[in-house]
Amino acid sequence: MKKLLPLLILFSACTKEDEYIPQKEYTFTIDSVLTKDGTRSLPKDSNGFYHLSLMRNANQQPHRITGRILVNGKEPYPVEKIDWENNMFWWIRKGDTTANITKAYVNYFTGQFTIVDMPPLIASKDELVPTINKTSYSGTNGEINTIIAPISEMIGDTMIVKSKHSISNKILYVKIVLE
């Protein structure tokens, strides 16, 4: 019993109120929607709407949205997860061509560079296709990115992108006019 007494005193001295738990301050921003080549931001009007010019009669046209998340002013470790969603989708119909694949190789026997068109991939059922990647994770210096890919039929619409950091419950919105 004498050996247990010091242990009981030791365990009774610590309570949850005595523990120091550092507070985390999250800084979460969306910096810009980039042009197709990714070198500069799309133009933004006085209302805060980005303006994205789409090519007519073209399928998906990918563009990157970039931002940053910091924890106590530093790159987060471990990485932070960001969820993304928007208000636009499109349908791929059964029988539509989803991809054309080309195989290029050097022919082992002749030494010639050969390009072969493979059979196209055909959709086997109707599918609803989102125009945004659903999740991203922070990278170097807390950088976050996602890709949007509107199609030309969306010209005249406004895409509303919602980004959410679930730990801090911070939500940011980006509005993009598709022209």
ABEGO torsion letter per residue (X at the ends): XAAAAAAAAAAAABBAAABBBBBBBBBBBBABBBBAAGABBBBBBAAGBBBBBBBBGBBBBBBBBBBBBBBGGBBBOBBBBBBBBBABBBBBBBGBBABBBBBBBBBAAAGBBBBBBBBBBBBABBBBBBABBABBBBBBGGBBBBBBBBBAAABGBBBBBBBBBAAAGBBBBBBBBBX
